[in-house]
Amino acid sequence: MSVRSMSPMGALIVGALVIAAAFSASAAELSEGQTVYVPVYSHIYIGAKQRPFDLAICLSIRNTDPARFISLLSVEYYDDNGKLVRKFLDKPKQLGPLATEDFFVSESDTTGGLGAAFLVKWKSRTRVNEPIIEGIMAGTRSNQGISFISRGKVIKDGAD
């Protein structure tokens, strides 16, 4: 079917879809640094009796820039009351182009609770592609396993 043979409503719908696709294919976001909040879970509740199901947490930080380094300034783990549990870096760490760094919290470490979170601060000398920062949670018990991902949210643009 060609656009000429479409009804006016059909042509309007096709036009709206083309415009929406054009807007969704936007350019990469560039930044010189950010503070990123990543919600994670040291456990979730399952079943009718709401039993805790402990989860291991892997924080993954991926430099998506193919040409430039970023510097990880701090990676901090907070519990569900907003209290700092652990600092993962003693000093800034360079992350090369397209490189990935991860930080691990064991399944047996439930100090974070249901509302645990990471705060990640990073910067660069020039504007770079924003990194992808995700929490990956996974756990197993008997023949049951669960895993899911939580993507970070920028809460402050600009490096400290």
MDTraj code that builds the backbone (N, CA, C; nanometers):
import mdtraj as md
import numpy as np

residues = "MET SER VAL ARG SER MET SER PRO MET GLY ALA LEU ILE VAL GLY ALA LEU VAL ILE ALA ALA ALA PHE SER ALA SER ALA ALA GLU LEU SER GLU GLY GLN THR VAL TYR VAL PRO VAL TYR SER HIS ILE TYR ILE GLY ALA LYS GLN ARG PRO PHE ASP LEU ALA ILE CYS LEU SER ILE ARG ASN THR ASP PRO ALA ARG PHE ILE SER LEU LEU SER VAL GLU TYR TYR ASP ASP ASN GLY LYS LEU VAL ARG LYS PHE LEU ASP LYS PRO LYS GLN LEU GLY PRO LEU ALA THR GLU ASP PHE PHE VAL SER GLU SER ASP THR THR GLY GLY LEU GLY ALA ALA PHE LEU VAL LYS TRP LYS SER ARG THR ARG VAL ASN GLU PRO ILE ILE GLU GLY ILE MET ALA GLY THR ARG SER ASN GLN GLY ILE SER PHE ILE SER ARG GLY LYS VAL ILE LYS ASP GLY ALA ASP".split()
xyz = np.array([
    [0.0847, -0.1163, 0.0000],
    [0.0000, 0.0000, 0.0000],
    [0.0902, 0.1238, 0.0000],
    [0.0643, 0.2164, -0.0859],
    [0.1439, 0.3385, -0.0911],
    [0.0777, 0.4455, -0.0050],
    [0.1553, 0.5504, 0.0238],
    [0.1030, 0.6608, 0.1044],
    [-0.0122, 0.7276, 0.0313],
    [-0.0078, 0.7320, -0.1038],
    [-0.1160, 0.7943, -0.1822],
    [-0.2483, 0.7226, -0.1653],
    [-0.2435, 0.5901, -0.1474],
    [-0.3676, 0.5148, -0.1373],
    [-0.4175, 0.5018, 0.0063],
    [-0.3445, 0.5581, 0.1015],
    [-0.3865, 0.5529, 0.2419],
    [-0.4956, 0.6539, 0.2692],
    [-0.5742, 0.6221, 0.3707],
    [-0.6726, 0.7196, 0.4168],
    [-0.5991, 0.8359, 0.4828],
    [-0.6633, 0.9508, 0.4958],
    [-0.5974, 1.0634, 0.5628],
    [-0.5541, 1.0274, 0.7052],
    [-0.6332, 0.9487, 0.7751],
    [-0.5980, 0.9089, 0.9121],
    [-0.4753, 0.8175, 0.9104],
    [-0.4684, 0.7244, 0.8169],
    [-0.3529, 0.6352, 0.8058],
    [-0.2264, 0.7123, 0.7750],
    [-0.2349, 0.8097, 0.6843],
    [-0.1193, 0.8926, 0.6508],
    [-0.0748, 0.9742, 0.7717],
    [-0.1701, 1.0234, 0.8507],
    [-0.1386, 1.1001, 0.9709],
    [-0.0649, 1.0128, 1.0729],
    [-0.1080, 0.8891, 1.0898],
    [-0.0439, 0.7966, 1.1828],
    [0.0978, 0.7641, 1.1366],
    [0.1159, 0.7355, 1.0069],
    [0.2488, 0.7065, 0.9539],
    [0.3397, 0.8274, 0.9734],
    [0.2883, 0.9463, 0.9459],
    [0.3675, 1.0684, 0.9648],
    [0.4089, 1.0870, 1.1091],
    [0.3190, 1.0616, 1.2031],
    [0.3505, 1.0745, 1.3456],
    [0.4572, 0.9743, 1.3871],
    [0.4505, 0.8527, 1.3344],
    [0.5515, 0.7513, 1.3661],
    [0.6886, 0.7903, 1.3126],
    [0.6942, 0.8471, 1.1919],
    [0.8210, 0.8900, 1.1347],
    [0.8817, 1.0021, 1.2180],
    [0.7997, 1.0981, 1.2609],
    [0.8486, 1.2090, 1.3445],
    [0.8963, 1.1561, 1.4793],
    [0.8219, 1.0656, 1.5403],
    [0.8620, 1.0084, 1.6698],
    [0.9938, 0.9336, 1.6578],
    [1.0128, 0.8592, 1.5498],
    [1.1384, 0.7859, 1.5298],
    [1.2553, 0.8830, 1.5138],
    [1.2336, 0.9916, 1.4449],
    [1.3401, 1.0902, 1.4252],
    [1.3811, 1.1527, 1.5583],
    [1.2844, 1.1837, 1.6441],
    [1.3169, 1.2429, 1.7742],
    [1.3816, 1.1432, 1.8685],
    [1.3470, 1.0145, 1.8596],
    [1.4038, 0.9152, 1.9501],
    [1.5486, 0.8817, 1.9140],
    [1.5919, 0.9092, 1.7931],
    [1.7296, 0.8831, 1.7504],
    [1.8151, 1.0075, 1.7730],
    [1.8127, 1.0595, 1.8946],
    [1.8859, 1.1826, 1.9252],
    [2.0344, 1.1538, 1.9418],
    [2.1130, 1.2596, 1.9394],
    [2.2578, 1.2487, 1.9546],
    [2.2938, 1.2039, 2.0953],
    [2.4153, 1.1493, 2.1089],
    [2.4640, 1.1039, 2.2389],
    [2.4735, 1.2226, 2.3346],
    [2.4414, 1.1979, 2.4608],
    [2.4557, 1.2994, 2.5639],
    [2.6022, 1.3109, 2.6019],
    [2.6538, 1.4333, 2.6095],
    [2.7923, 1.4569, 2.6463],
    [2.7975, 1.5288, 2.7803],
    [2.9016, 1.4991, 2.8591],
    [2.9171, 1.5609, 2.9901],
    [3.0638, 1.5610, 3.0289],
    [3.1003, 1.6497, 3.1216],
    [3.2355, 1.6520, 3.1787],
    [3.2384, 1.5877, 3.3167],
    [3.1231, 1.5431, 3.3655],
    [3.1174, 1.4762, 3.4941],
    [2.9767, 1.4749, 3.5498],
    [2.9504, 1.3817, 3.6391],
    [2.8171, 1.3656, 3.6962],
    [2.8247, 1.2958, 3.8314],
    [2.7169, 1.3102, 3.9068],
    [2.6898, 1.2238, 4.0207],
    [2.5692, 1.1399, 3.9811],
    [2.5837, 1.0074, 3.9911],
    [2.4798, 0.9154, 3.9452],
    [2.4314, 0.8310, 4.0632],
    [2.2995, 0.8262, 4.0818],
    [2.2332, 0.7457, 4.1855],
    [2.1889, 0.6148, 4.1204],
    [2.2287, 0.5024, 4.1816],
    [2.1920, 0.3704, 4.1277],
    [2.1177, 0.2925, 4.2360],
    [1.9852, 0.2752, 4.2223],
    [1.9122, 0.1949, 4.3203],
    [1.9470, 0.0470, 4.3043],
    [1.9763, -0.0190, 4.4162],
    [2.0066, -0.1624, 4.4156],
    [1.9362, -0.2281, 4.5336],
    [1.9384, -0.3595, 4.5374],
    [1.8646, -0.4346, 4.6389],
    [1.9517, -0.5474, 4.6916],
    [1.9781, -0.5493, 4.8238],
    [2.0531, -0.6616, 4.8795],
    [1.9606, -0.7806, 4.9032],
    [1.8303, -0.7558, 4.9013],
    [1.7317, -0.8627, 4.9043],
    [1.5985, -0.8083, 4.8529],
    [1.5101, -0.8989, 4.8168],
    [1.3718, -0.8661, 4.7855],
    [1.2854, -0.9639, 4.8625],
    [1.1569, -0.9365, 4.8702],
    [1.0642, -1.0272, 4.9383],
    [0.9887, -1.1087, 4.8356],
    [0.9734, -1.2395, 4.8630],
    [0.9024, -1.3273, 4.7702],
    [0.7998, -1.4106, 4.8454],
    [0.7037, -1.4607, 4.7704],
    [0.6046, -1.5524, 4.8243],
    [0.5003, -1.4866, 4.9109],
    [0.3995, -1.5662, 4.9465],
    [0.2885, -1.5179, 5.0284],
    [0.3338, -1.4754, 5.1674],
    [0.4402, -1.5389, 5.2174],
    [0.4890, -1.5057, 5.3517],
    [0.5957, -1.3967, 5.3486],
    [0.6201, -1.3404, 5.2320],
    [0.7161, -1.2322, 5.2132],
    [0.8518, -1.2631, 5.2773],
    [0.9065, -1.3763, 5.2368],
    [1.0390, -1.4152, 5.2864],
    [1.1468, -1.3386, 5.2112],
    [1.2527, -1.2969, 5.2820],
    [1.3611, -1.2287, 5.2107],
    [1.4381, -1.3255, 5.1206],
    [1.4722, -1.2791, 5.0025],
    [1.5501, -1.3529, 4.9044],
    [1.6768, -1.2707, 4.8831],
    [1.7895, -1.3183, 4.9387],
    [1.9151, -1.2436, 4.9330],
    [1.9718, -1.2394, 4.7917],
    [2.0308, -1.1245, 4.7577],
    [2.0837, -1.1026, 4.6235],
    [2.2275, -1.0524, 4.6286],
    [2.3087, -1.0986, 4.5371],
    [2.4405, -1.0400, 4.5158],
    [2.4209, -0.9182, 4.4266],
    [2.5082, -0.8191, 4.4423],
    [2.4984, -0.6965, 4.3644],
    [2.6306, -0.6728, 4.2924],
    [2.6207, -0.6461, 4.1654],
    [2.7373, -0.6046, 4.0876],
    [2.7060, -0.4675, 4.0294],
    [2.7855, -0.3686, 4.0653],
    [2.7731, -0.2365, 4.0055],
    [2.8662, -0.2327, 3.8852],
    [2.8116, -0.2039, 3.7689],
    [2.8894, -0.2001, 3.6447],
    [2.8948, -0.0563, 3.5941],
    [3.0177, -0.0080, 3.5695],
    [3.0375, 0.1266, 3.5146],
    [3.1080, 0.1096, 3.3811],
    [3.0427, 0.1511, 3.2726],
    [3.0945, 0.1317, 3.1370],
    [3.1221, 0.2668, 3.0723],
    [3.2472, 0.2910, 3.0400],
    [3.2841, 0.4113, 2.9666],
    [3.2411, 0.3906, 2.8218],
    [3.1422, 0.4650, 2.7767],
    [3.0897, 0.4473, 2.6414],
    [3.1620, 0.5333, 2.5383],
    [3.2616, 0.6092, 2.5809],
    [3.3349, 0.6933, 2.4865],
    [3.4464, 0.6108, 2.4214],
    [3.4500, 0.6038, 2.2886],
    [3.5510, 0.5223, 2.2212],
    [3.6898, 0.5857, 2.2144],
    [3.7043, 0.7113, 2.2581],
    [3.8329, 0.7784, 2.2419],
    [3.8892, 0.8419, 2.3690],
    [3.8065, 0.8627, 2.4712],
    [3.8531, 0.9394, 2.5867],
    [3.8335, 0.8648, 2.7184],
    [3.9252, 0.8931, 2.8128],
    [3.9197, 0.8380, 2.9473],
    [3.8178, 0.9145, 3.0310],
    [3.7648, 0.8463, 3.1344],
    [3.6928, 0.9148, 3.2414],
    [3.7620, 0.8773, 3.3721],
    [3.7400, 0.9581, 3.4734],
    [3.7980, 0.9319, 3.6046],
    [3.6859, 0.9073, 3.7035],
    [3.6888, 0.7908, 3.7684],
    [3.5929, 0.7613, 3.8743],
    [3.6452, 0.8265, 4.0012],
    [3.5705, 0.9232, 4.0542],
    [3.6135, 0.9958, 4.1732],
    [3.5752, 0.9221, 4.3008],
    [3.4523, 0.8687, 4.3037],
    [3.4076, 0.7940, 4.4215],
    [3.2970, 0.6976, 4.3825],
    [3.2946, 0.5855, 4.4541],
    [3.1887, 0.4856, 4.4425],
    [3.1514, 0.4503, 4.5857],
    [3.0306, 0.4908, 4.6267],
    [2.9871, 0.4720, 4.7657],
    [2.8579, 0.3918, 4.7699],
    [2.8498, 0.3044, 4.8707],
    [2.7346, 0.2157, 4.8892],
    [2.6592, 0.2600, 5.0141],
    [2.5283, 0.2846, 5.0011],
    [2.4444, 0.3334, 5.1099],
    [2.3359, 0.2319, 5.1437],
    [2.2924, 0.2311, 5.2701],
    [2.1836, 0.1415, 5.3100],
    [2.0483, 0.2088, 5.2880],
    [1.9414, 0.1378, 5.3243],
    [1.8072, 0.1892, 5.2997],
    [1.7685, 0.3057, 5.3903],
    [1.8536, 0.3428, 5.4852],
    [1.8318, 0.4627, 5.5666],
    [1.9178, 0.5795, 5.5202],
    [1.9902, 0.5611, 5.4097],
    [2.0760, 0.6658, 5.3573],
    [2.2095, 0.6773, 5.4284],
    [2.2453, 0.5754, 5.5083],
    [2.3720, 0.5753, 5.5814],
    [2.4805, 0.5105, 5.4957],
    [2.5969, 0.5754, 5.4901],
    [2.7092, 0.5212, 5.4143],
    [2.7543, 0.3887, 5.4756],
    [2.7584, 0.2848, 5.3942],
    [2.8008, 0.1520, 5.4373],
    [2.9465, 0.1275, 5.4003],
    [2.9853, 0.1645, 5.2761],
    [3.1200, 0.1334, 5.2296],
    [3.1616, 0.2274, 5.1175],
    [3.2892, 0.2664, 5.1213],
    [3.3515, 0.3394, 5.0108],
    [3.4369, 0.2394, 4.9341],
    [3.4207, 0.2337, 4.8036],
    [3.4925, 0.1367, 4.7225],
    [3.6227, 0.1898, 4.6640],
    [3.6451, 0.3205, 4.6663],
    [3.7678, 0.3774, 4.6112],
    [3.8399, 0.4603, 4.7165],
    [3.9707, 0.4407, 4.7291],
    [4.0532, 0.5237, 4.8158],
    [4.1053, 0.6458, 4.7419],
    [4.1155, 0.6346, 4.6103],
    [4.1643, 0.7435, 4.5259],
    [4.0968, 0.7314, 4.3906],
    [4.0949, 0.8385, 4.3102],
    [4.0313, 0.8300, 4.1783],
    [4.0916, 0.7190, 4.0933],
    [4.0094, 0.6625, 4.0055],
    [4.0518, 0.5523, 3.9189],
    [4.0187, 0.5876, 3.7744],
    [4.1189, 0.5757, 3.6886],
    [4.1007, 0.6017, 3.5458],
    [4.0288, 0.4841, 3.4804],
    [3.9364, 0.5166, 3.3913],
    [3.8637, 0.4150, 3.3155],
    [3.8820, 0.4483, 3.1672],
    [3.9529, 0.3609, 3.0968],
    [3.9892, 0.3854, 2.9579],
    [3.8712, 0.3836, 2.8631],
    [3.8948, 0.4251, 2.7385],
    [3.7896, 0.4228, 2.6374],
    [3.7280, 0.2831, 2.6238],
    [3.5972, 0.2773, 2.6297],
    [3.5174, 0.1545, 2.6182],
    [3.5477, 0.0507, 2.7265],
    [3.6162, 0.0914, 2.8330],
    [3.6482, -0.0007, 2.9425],
    [3.5328, -0.0084, 3.0424],
    [3.5338, -0.1146, 3.1220],
    [3.4314, -0.1376, 3.2235],
    [3.4982, -0.1672, 3.3573],
    [3.4410, -0.1134, 3.4619],
    [3.4856, -0.1425, 3.5985],
    [3.3635, -0.1917, 3.6752],
    [3.3826, -0.2904, 3.7621],
    [3.2701, -0.3382, 3.8416],
    [3.3078, -0.3448, 3.9887],
    [3.2042, -0.3374, 4.0727],
    [3.2178, -0.3415, 4.2183],
    [3.1131, -0.4390, 4.2695],
    [3.1528, -0.5244, 4.3639],
    [3.0696, -0.6375, 4.4029],
    [3.0306, -0.6315, 4.5507],
    [2.9036, -0.6627, 4.5785],
    [2.8539, -0.6806, 4.7146],
    [2.7986, -0.8228, 4.7212],
    [2.8516, -0.9025, 4.8121],
    [2.8165, -1.0438, 4.8235],
    [2.6695, -1.0647, 4.8595],
    [2.6180, -1.1783, 4.8164],
    [2.4808, -1.2184, 4.8491],
    [2.4597, -1.2279, 4.9999],
    [2.5632, -1.2628, 5.0731],
    [2.5511, -1.2763, 5.2192],
    [2.5572, -1.1417, 5.2912],
    [2.5930, -1.0336, 5.2208],
    [2.6003, -0.8996, 5.2791],
    [2.4658, -0.8304, 5.2621],
    [2.3859, -0.8297, 5.3680],
    [2.2515, -0.7703, 5.3614],
    [2.2457, -0.6328, 5.4275],
    [2.3611, -0.5707, 5.4501],
    [2.3642, -0.4412, 5.5196],
    [2.2923, -0.3309, 5.4433],
    [2.2842, -0.3416, 5.3108],
    [2.2190, -0.2375, 5.2324],
    [2.0686, -0.2353, 5.2475],
    [2.0096, -0.3517, 5.2552],
    [1.8645, -0.3605, 5.2686],
    [1.7918, -0.3445, 5.1364],
    [1.6612, -0.3366, 5.1466],
    [1.5742, -0.3291, 5.0295],
    [1.5925, -0.1987, 4.9525],
    [1.6319, -0.0930, 5.0202],
    [1.6468, 0.0371, 4.9552],
    [1.7906, 0.0813, 4.9410],
    [1.8827, -0.0124, 4.9241],
    [2.0245, 0.0217, 4.9098],
    [2.0480, 0.1011, 4.7819],
    [2.1618, 0.1711, 4.7773],
    [2.1941, 0.2507, 4.6583],
    [2.3440, 0.2762, 4.6507],
    [2.3898, 0.3003, 4.5304],
    [2.5257, 0.3476, 4.5063],
    [2.5190, 0.4930, 4.4619],
    [2.6162, 0.5711, 4.5018],
    [2.6405, 0.7030, 4.4446],
    [2.7757, 0.6956, 4.3749],
    [2.7768, 0.7284, 4.2469],
    [2.8989, 0.7253, 4.1670],
    [2.9269, 0.8664, 4.1177],
    [3.0487, 0.9151, 4.1438],
    [3.0911, 1.0448, 4.0915],
    [3.2042, 1.0213, 3.9928],
    [3.1918, 1.0830, 3.8762],
    [3.2941, 1.0696, 3.7729],
    [3.3168, 1.2040, 3.7057],
    [3.4334, 1.2189, 3.6406],
    [3.4615, 1.3410, 3.5656],
    [3.5554, 1.3086, 3.4501],
    [3.5653, 1.4056, 3.3606],
    [3.6557, 1.3957, 3.2472],
    [3.7124, 1.5343, 3.2185],
    [3.8270, 1.5394, 3.1541],
    [3.8886, 1.6684, 3.1198],
    [3.8143, 1.7387, 3.0074],
    [3.7448, 1.6609, 2.9240],
    [3.6670, 1.7162, 2.8131],
    [3.5293, 1.6527, 2.8153],
    [3.4397, 1.7042, 2.7322],
    [3.3059, 1.6448, 2.7237],
    [3.3159, 1.5081, 2.6567],
    [3.2553, 1.4081, 2.7197],
    [3.2593, 1.2699, 2.6716],
    [3.1185, 1.2122, 2.6699],
    [3.1032, 1.0986, 2.6037],
    [2.9763, 1.0256, 2.6117],
    [2.9510, 0.9878, 2.7570],
    [2.8268, 1.0009, 2.8013],
    [2.7931, 0.9604, 2.9379],
    [2.8163, 0.8104, 2.9549],
    [2.8739, 0.7675, 3.0672],
    [2.8884, 0.6231, 3.0905],
    [2.7531, 0.5588, 3.1193],
    [2.7484, 0.4292, 3.1010],
    [2.6322, 0.3513, 3.1445],
    [2.6671, 0.2950, 3.2811],
    [2.5827, 0.3233, 3.3800],
    [2.6075, 0.2772, 3.5166],
    [2.4833, 0.2001, 3.5612],
    [2.5029, 0.0709, 3.5904],
    [2.3912, -0.0174, 3.6236],
    [2.4228, -0.1032, 3.7452],
    [2.3194, -0.1382, 3.8185],
    [2.3288, -0.2382, 3.9227],
    [2.2683, -0.3666, 3.8713],
    [2.3416, -0.4754, 3.8837],
    [2.2917, -0.6065, 3.8416],
    [2.2754, -0.6898, 3.9683],
    [2.1552, -0.7326, 3.9963],
    [2.1265, -0.8131, 4.1145],
    [2.0944, -0.9551, 4.0711],
    [2.1480, -1.0538, 4.1469],
    [2.1225, -1.1941, 4.1147],
    [2.1288, -1.2762, 4.2423],
    [2.0457, -1.3783, 4.2486],
    [2.0467, -1.4684, 4.3626],
    [1.9890, -1.6032, 4.3248],
    [2.0302, -1.7061, 4.3984],
    [1.9772, -1.8401, 4.3761],
    [1.9443, -1.9040, 4.5095],
    [1.8436, -1.9868, 4.5065],
    [1.8046, -2.0666, 4.6228],
    [1.7384, -2.1927, 4.5706],
    [1.7910, -2.3089, 4.6117],
    [1.7426, -2.4388, 4.5613],
    [1.7452, -2.4368, 4.4094],
    [1.6317, -2.4586, 4.3473],
    [1.6223, -2.4576, 4.2010],
    [1.5680, -2.3264, 4.1474],
    [1.5669, -2.2241, 4.2316],
    [1.5089, -2.0966, 4.1922],
    [1.6181, -1.9907, 4.1809],
    [1.6104, -1.9105, 4.0785],
    [1.7046, -1.8015, 4.0607],
    [1.6329, -1.6771, 4.0140],
    [1.6918, -1.5631, 4.0448],
    [1.6338, -1.4367, 4.0023],
    [1.7473, -1.3413, 3.9688],
    [1.7266, -1.2604, 3.8676],
    [1.8244, -1.1570, 3.8338],
    [1.7519, -1.0424, 3.7647],
    [1.8016, -0.9220, 3.7861],
    [1.7457, -0.8042, 3.7204],
    [1.8463, -0.6908, 3.7255],
    [1.8190, -0.5881, 3.6473],
    [1.9099, -0.4739, 3.6328],
    [1.8384, -0.3461, 3.6720],
    [1.9143, -0.2546, 3.7307],
    [1.8630, -0.1225, 3.7653],
    [1.9593, -0.0190, 3.7084],
    [1.9113, 0.0692, 3.6259],
    [1.9963, 0.1704, 3.5610],
    [2.0084, 0.2938, 3.6499],
    [2.1281, 0.3528, 3.6510],
    [2.1543, 0.4718, 3.7297],
    [2.0831, 0.5943, 3.6755],
    [2.0618, 0.6926, 3.7620],
    [1.9971, 0.8187, 3.7276],
    [2.0880, 0.9334, 3.7672],
    [2.1128, 1.0235, 3.6729],
    [2.1961, 1.1403, 3.7018],
    [2.1205, 1.2307, 3.7988],
    [2.1850, 1.2625, 3.9126],
    [2.1222, 1.3533, 4.0095],
    [2.1959, 1.4875, 4.0175],
    [2.3140, 1.4909, 3.9565],
    [2.3877, 1.6170, 3.9510],
    [2.4782, 1.6142, 3.8293],
    [2.4661, 1.7165, 3.7454],
    [2.5538, 1.7264, 3.6293],
    [2.6707, 1.8160, 3.6661],
    [2.7883, 1.7762, 3.6271],
    [2.9095, 1.8500, 3.6594],
    [2.9876, 1.7778, 3.7675],
    [3.1183, 1.7805, 3.7548],
    [3.2060, 1.7123, 3.8508],
    [3.2273, 1.8003, 3.9728],
    [3.2452, 1.7370, 4.0871],
    [3.2726, 1.8093, 4.2126],
    [3.4170, 1.8481, 4.2222],
])
top = md.Topology()
chain = top.add_chain()
for i, resn in enumerate(residues, 1):
    res = top.add_residue(resn, chain, resSeq=i)
    for name in ("N", "CA", "C"):
        top.add_atom(name, md.element.get_by_symbol(name[0]), res)
traj = md.Trajectory(xyz[None], top)
